[in-house]
Amino acid sequence: MSYLMINHLEKSFGPTRVVKDFNIAVEKGEFISLLGPSGCGKTTVLRLVAGFETPSAGSIEIDGRDVTGLRGNQRNIGMVFQAYALFPNLTVAQNVGFGLKVAGVARTEAAARVAEMLDLIGLPDLGGRYPFQLSGGQQQRVALARALAPQPRVLLLDEPLSALDAKIRVSLRQEIRQIQQQLGITTIFVTHDQEEALSMSDRVVVMNGGVAEQIGAPFEIYNRPATPFVAGFVGSHTAFAAQIVDPAAGIVTLGGAQLKLGQTLAARPGATVRLALRPEAAHLGTADGRETVLTGRIAQVNFMGAIIRLTAMVGDTALTLDTFNRPDTPPPPVGSSVDISVAARDFIVLDAG
């Protein structure tokens, strides 16, 4: 049996259903990210697991025990919030040890645990400082240590990095993942940042309108999106309309070229199928293994450092492609005509009508 089981979870506020038949089985030590836009229900799911909200339907089990009817303080769950929520009048050490004090842990044992946690987060010498004397990244580390000190069964993280600048976010997300793996604690992480979710997680739950549209490993979510929403929300893509020639063989025509997509299409010949292509799947010029060549005209060049993102007009479609920056090879100028080679296997089928 999985360590954390969420079964048919529902939550309504008045007539509005914000979580709809949410189901997931989480293994012990697994890192799960809930990813989606604002208002999709991901934070509500987290609050239901934490015991801050009561579900309208469904159940939550932790380590074989149904905790649906338990209060938050009875579930042994650690929580880290976006805004740190540290006590300003307590020192770092007192903040980290607060949960231990509430639980009645002996003073010597609590002191040892606090020292262990401060060492874990890389702040062993800052126990005597107050939160206002710390940087944002340091405060969030302290909040993490405070959540972990009572040795919770599950760790919940509610967009803990969104208030930090980009460089600190990258560094801290690596630290959080390393600590989580080191402790082997089952973790649910809420974010609207796809890069965070893809880089940190064992599995990602993409949510939309209260529904889990797809649950899978980051590689699967990105490369094989199950719905048009997932394809559009995770990463970027160019959408094409192609005509079906042979649905059983997955053959379509696009821009005068015939593509064999390698999957059966549930539509009649002559119907339109929507395809998506990731920017890294298109290649400037011809290339081995990319059997389809499209002709376009460069409309935009965006220099992004290691990557140069090009936009080329292929007929009426603005195709986006990424190429690596090479100091000896400048990108094609705006207005120039280019060949763009693609492989049929790289097209993602969004839907067929």
C-alpha positions as CSV (number, residue, x, y, z in Angstrom):
1,M,0.0,0.0,0.0
2,S,1.2,3.5,-0.8
3,Y,2.3,5.8,2.1
4,L,-0.1,8.7,1.3
5,M,-3.4,7.9,-0.3
6,I,-5.8,10.6,-1.6
7,N,-9.0,9.1,-2.8
8,H,-11.8,10.9,-4.7
9,L,-11.1,14.1,-2.9
10,E,-13.6,17.0,-3.4
11,K,-13.8,20.5,-2.1
12,S,-16.6,23.0,-2.7
13,F,-17.0,26.5,-1.4
14,G,-20.7,27.2,-1.7
15,P,-21.7,26.2,-5.2
16,T,-18.1,26.4,-6.5
17,R,-16.2,23.1,-6.8
18,V,-12.5,23.9,-6.5
19,V,-11.2,20.3,-6.3
20,K,-12.9,17.6,-8.3
21,D,-12.4,13.9,-7.8
22,F,-8.7,14.2,-7.0
23,N,-6.8,10.9,-6.7
24,I,-3.2,10.0,-6.1
25,A,-1.1,7.3,-4.4
26,V,2.2,8.6,-3.1
27,E,5.1,6.3,-2.2
28,K,7.1,6.8,1.0
29,G,10.0,9.3,0.3
30,E,8.5,10.4,-3.0
31,F,8.6,14.1,-4.0
32,I,5.3,15.2,-5.7
33,S,4.7,18.6,-7.2
34,L,1.3,20.1,-7.8
35,L,1.7,22.4,-10.8
36,G,-0.9,24.7,-12.3
37,P,-2.1,28.3,-12.8
38,S,-3.6,30.4,-10.0
39,G,-7.0,29.2,-9.0
40,C,-6.5,25.6,-10.3
41,G,-7.0,24.0,-6.8
42,K,-3.5,23.0,-6.0
43,T,-3.2,25.0,-2.8
44,T,-6.6,23.7,-1.7
45,V,-5.4,20.1,-2.1
46,L,-2.4,20.9,0.1
47,R,-4.6,22.5,2.7
48,L,-6.9,19.5,2.7
49,V,-3.9,17.2,3.3
50,A,-2.6,19.5,6.0
51,G,-6.0,19.5,7.8
52,F,-6.6,23.2,7.3
53,E,-9.7,22.5,5.3
54,T,-12.4,19.8,5.5
55,P,-13.1,17.9,2.3
56,S,-16.6,17.9,0.9
57,A,-16.0,14.3,-0.1
58,G,-13.2,11.7,-0.3
59,S,-10.5,10.5,2.1
60,I,-6.9,11.0,3.0
61,E,-4.8,8.1,4.4
62,I,-1.2,8.4,5.8
63,D,0.7,5.2,6.5
64,G,-2.4,3.1,6.4
65,R,-4.4,5.4,8.8
66,D,-7.4,7.5,7.7
67,V,-6.7,11.0,8.8
68,T,-9.6,12.7,7.0
69,G,-11.4,13.5,10.3
70,L,-8.3,14.6,12.3
71,R,-7.3,18.1,13.0
72,G,-4.1,19.5,11.5
73,N,-2.2,19.2,14.8
74,Q,-3.1,15.5,15.0
75,R,-1.6,14.5,11.6
76,N,2.1,15.0,12.3
77,I,2.6,17.0,9.1
78,G,5.3,19.7,8.5
79,M,4.3,22.8,6.6
80,V,6.4,25.5,4.9
81,F,4.6,28.6,3.7
82,Q,5.4,31.1,1.0
83,A,5.9,34.0,3.5
84,Y,8.2,32.1,5.9
85,A,5.8,32.8,8.9
86,L,8.7,32.9,11.4
87,F,8.1,34.4,14.8
88,P,9.9,37.8,14.8
89,N,10.4,37.9,18.5
90,L,12.1,34.5,18.7
91,T,15.7,33.7,17.7
92,V,16.5,31.3,14.8
93,A,17.1,28.5,17.3
94,Q,13.8,29.2,19.2
95,N,11.9,29.2,15.9
96,V,13.4,25.9,14.8
97,G,12.6,24.4,18.3
98,F,9.1,25.8,18.6
99,G,7.3,22.6,17.5
100,L,9.5,20.6,19.8
101,K,8.6,22.8,22.7
102,V,4.9,22.5,22.0
103,A,5.2,18.7,21.8
104,G,6.9,18.7,25.3
105,V,10.3,17.4,24.1
106,A,12.9,17.5,26.8
107,R,15.1,20.6,26.7
108,T,18.4,18.7,26.1
109,E,16.9,16.5,23.4
110,A,15.3,19.6,21.8
111,A,18.6,21.5,21.8
112,A,20.4,18.6,20.1
113,R,17.6,18.4,17.5
114,V,17.8,22.1,16.8
115,A,21.5,22.0,16.4
116,E,21.1,19.0,14.0
117,M,18.5,21.0,11.9
118,L,20.7,24.1,11.8
119,D,23.6,22.0,10.5
120,L,21.3,20.4,8.0
121,I,20.3,23.7,6.5
122,G,23.8,25.1,6.5
123,L,23.2,27.7,9.2
124,P,25.0,26.2,12.3
125,D,26.3,29.5,13.7
126,L,23.1,31.6,13.3
127,G,21.0,30.2,16.0
128,G,21.2,33.3,18.1
129,R,20.0,35.7,15.4
130,Y,16.5,37.0,14.8
131,P,14.6,36.6,11.5
132,F,15.1,40.3,10.6
133,Q,18.8,39.7,10.6
134,L,18.6,37.1,7.9
135,S,18.2,37.2,4.1
136,G,15.1,35.9,2.5
137,G,16.8,32.6,1.5
138,Q,18.1,32.1,5.0
139,Q,14.6,32.7,6.5
140,Q,13.1,30.1,4.2
141,R,15.8,27.6,5.3
142,V,14.9,28.3,8.9
143,A,11.2,27.8,8.1
144,L,12.1,24.4,6.5
145,A,14.2,23.4,9.5
146,R,11.3,24.3,11.8
147,A,8.9,22.1,9.8
148,L,11.4,19.2,9.8
149,A,12.4,19.4,13.5
150,P,9.4,17.4,14.9
151,Q,10.2,14.6,12.4
152,P,6.8,14.8,10.5
153,R,5.5,12.0,8.4
154,V,4.8,14.2,5.5
155,L,6.3,17.6,4.4
156,L,4.1,20.1,2.6
157,L,5.6,23.1,0.8
158,D,3.3,25.9,-0.4
159,E,5.2,27.9,-3.1
160,P,8.1,28.4,-0.7
161,L,10.4,30.0,-3.3
162,S,8.1,32.5,-5.0
163,A,9.2,35.4,-2.8
164,L,12.9,35.0,-3.6
165,D,14.9,36.3,-6.5
166,A,15.8,34.0,-9.4
167,K,19.3,33.1,-8.4
168,I,18.5,32.2,-4.8
169,R,15.4,30.2,-6.0
170,V,17.6,27.9,-8.2
171,S,20.1,27.4,-5.3
172,L,17.5,26.8,-2.7
173,R,15.4,24.4,-4.7
174,Q,18.5,22.2,-5.1
175,E,19.1,22.4,-1.4
176,I,15.4,21.5,-0.6
177,R,15.6,18.5,-2.9
178,Q,18.9,17.3,-1.5
179,I,17.6,17.6,2.1
180,Q,14.3,15.8,1.2
181,Q,16.3,12.9,-0.4
182,Q,18.7,12.8,2.5
183,L,15.8,12.5,5.0
184,G,13.6,10.3,2.8
185,I,10.6,12.3,3.7
186,T,7.4,12.1,1.7
187,T,6.8,15.6,0.2
188,I,4.2,17.5,-1.7
189,F,5.3,20.8,-3.2
190,V,2.9,23.4,-4.7
191,T,4.2,25.7,-7.4
192,H,3.1,27.5,-10.6
193,D,6.7,27.4,-11.9
194,Q,7.1,24.6,-14.4
195,E,10.9,24.7,-14.1
196,E,10.7,24.1,-10.4
197,A,8.3,21.3,-10.8
198,L,10.2,19.5,-13.6
199,S,13.6,19.9,-12.0
200,M,12.7,18.8,-8.4
201,S,10.0,16.2,-8.6
202,D,9.7,12.4,-8.9
203,R,6.3,13.0,-10.3
204,V,4.3,16.1,-11.3
205,V,0.5,16.6,-11.0
206,V,-0.7,19.2,-13.6
207,M,-3.9,20.7,-12.4
208,N,-6.5,22.8,-14.2
209,G,-9.9,23.8,-13.0
210,G,-9.7,21.6,-9.9
211,V,-8.9,18.5,-12.0
212,A,-5.6,16.6,-12.1
213,E,-5.2,16.6,-15.9
214,Q,-2.1,14.4,-15.9
215,I,0.1,12.7,-13.3
216,G,3.5,11.5,-14.4
217,A,7.3,11.8,-14.3
218,P,8.7,15.1,-15.5
219,F,10.1,13.4,-18.7
220,E,6.6,12.0,-19.5
221,I,4.7,15.2,-18.7
222,Y,6.9,17.3,-20.9
223,N,7.4,14.9,-23.8
224,R,4.0,13.1,-23.8
225,P,1.3,15.6,-22.6
226,A,-2.0,13.9,-22.2
227,T,-4.2,16.9,-22.9
228,P,-3.9,20.2,-24.9
229,F,-3.8,22.1,-21.6
230,V,-0.8,20.2,-20.3
231,A,1.0,20.6,-23.7
232,G,0.4,24.4,-23.5
233,F,1.1,25.0,-19.8
234,V,4.2,22.9,-19.5
235,G,6.9,24.3,-21.8
236,S,6.2,26.1,-25.1
237,H,5.2,24.8,-28.5
238,T,4.0,25.7,-32.0
239,A,0.6,24.4,-32.9
240,F,-0.2,23.2,-36.4
241,A,-3.3,22.0,-38.2
242,A,-2.7,19.0,-40.4
243,Q,-5.1,16.9,-42.5
244,I,-5.5,13.2,-41.8
245,V,-4.7,10.9,-44.8
246,D,-4.8,7.5,-43.1
247,P,-6.0,7.5,-39.5
248,A,-5.1,3.8,-38.9
249,A,-1.4,4.4,-39.9
250,G,-1.3,7.9,-38.4
251,I,-0.4,9.5,-41.7
252,V,-1.2,13.3,-42.1
253,T,-0.2,16.1,-44.5
254,L,1.4,19.3,-43.3
255,G,2.5,22.1,-45.5
256,G,2.5,19.8,-48.5
257,A,4.6,17.2,-46.8
258,Q,3.3,13.8,-45.6
259,L,4.1,12.7,-42.0
260,K,3.7,9.3,-40.4
261,L,3.1,10.1,-36.8
262,G,3.5,6.6,-35.5
263,Q,0.1,6.4,-33.7
264,T,-3.5,5.7,-34.6
265,L,-5.7,8.8,-35.0
266,A,-9.3,8.6,-33.9
267,A,-10.8,10.5,-36.8
268,R,-11.8,10.0,-40.4
269,P,-9.6,10.8,-43.4
270,G,-9.8,14.4,-44.4
271,A,-10.4,15.6,-40.8
272,T,-8.1,18.1,-39.1
273,V,-5.7,17.1,-36.4
274,R,-3.9,19.6,-34.1
275,L,-0.2,18.9,-33.7
276,A,2.4,20.6,-31.4
277,L,6.1,20.9,-31.8
278,R,8.6,21.9,-29.1
279,P,11.2,24.6,-29.9
280,E,14.1,22.2,-29.4
281,A,12.6,19.6,-31.8
282,A,13.0,21.8,-34.9
283,H,16.4,22.1,-36.5
284,L,17.7,25.0,-38.6
285,G,18.7,23.6,-42.0
286,T,18.6,19.9,-42.9
287,A,19.6,17.2,-40.5
288,D,19.9,13.4,-40.4
289,G,16.9,11.7,-38.9
290,R,14.6,14.7,-39.6
291,E,12.8,13.7,-42.7
292,T,10.4,16.6,-43.1
293,V,11.7,20.0,-44.3
294,L,9.6,23.1,-44.0
295,T,10.5,26.5,-45.6
296,G,10.0,29.6,-43.5
297,R,11.1,33.2,-43.2
298,I,12.7,34.5,-40.0
299,A,10.4,37.0,-38.2
300,Q,12.1,37.4,-34.9
301,V,15.5,36.6,-33.2
302,N,15.7,36.5,-29.4
303,F,19.2,36.1,-27.9
304,M,19.0,34.4,-24.6
305,G,22.6,33.6,-23.8
306,A,23.3,29.9,-24.4
307,I,20.1,29.6,-26.4
308,I,18.9,31.7,-29.4
309,R,15.1,31.5,-29.9
310,L,14.0,32.1,-33.5
311,T,10.5,32.7,-34.8
312,A,10.0,31.7,-38.4
313,M,6.8,32.1,-40.4
314,V,5.9,28.9,-42.1
315,G,2.9,29.9,-44.2
316,D,0.5,31.5,-41.7
317,T,2.1,29.7,-38.7
318,A,4.7,31.3,-36.4
319,L,7.1,28.4,-35.7
320,T,9.4,28.8,-32.7
321,L,12.7,27.0,-32.6
322,D,15.7,27.0,-30.3
323,T,19.3,26.8,-31.4
324,F,22.5,26.8,-29.4
325,N,24.6,30.0,-29.4
326,R,27.8,29.5,-31.3
327,P,30.2,32.5,-31.3
328,D,31.4,31.7,-34.8
329,T,27.9,31.3,-36.3
330,P,25.6,34.2,-36.0
331,P,21.8,33.6,-36.2
332,P,20.0,34.2,-39.5
333,P,18.9,37.8,-39.9
334,V,15.2,38.8,-39.8
335,G,13.6,38.5,-43.2
336,S,15.9,35.7,-44.4
337,S,14.5,32.5,-45.9
338,V,15.4,29.3,-44.1
339,D,14.8,25.5,-44.2
340,I,13.6,23.9,-41.0
341,S,13.8,20.2,-40.6
342,V,11.7,18.2,-38.2
343,A,11.0,14.5,-37.4
344,A,7.5,13.1,-37.5
345,R,8.1,11.4,-34.2
346,D,8.6,14.7,-32.5
347,F,5.1,16.0,-33.2
348,I,2.7,15.8,-30.3
349,V,-0.9,15.0,-31.2
350,L,-3.2,17.5,-29.2
351,D,-6.5,16.4,-30.6
352,A,-8.2,15.3,-33.8
353,G,-11.6,16.5,-34.9
